Amino acid sequence: MIKIDTKKLRVAIIMGNAVMTKAIMICAGWYFGTKLDKQYGTEPYWMISLVVLAMILGVWFILFTAKRFKLTD
């Protein structure tokens, strides 16, 4: 029988969720940035700035999640 380490499984699920959230934030930044660029004719400035902002917020979210669930020492 396979023994499952529940702590490692918990960490994998929580951090997988955080990474998926980061990916969704980056895609949303690209989508809305592209829409704003087409509307205002400022290609590619809105898209770049929103994607970079999403990356920064995504890293912060991953660190916040790790600290919140005490996944780091």
JOGI-V879450 format. One record per helix or strand of 2 or more residues. SS is the DSSP state (~ for helix, > for strand). FROM is the first residue (numbers start at 1). LEN is the number of residues. If there is no record, write none. Layout:
BEGIN
<<SS | FROM | LEN> <SS | FROM | LEN>>
END
This chain:
BEGIN
<<~ | 6 | 35> <~ | 45 | 24>>
END
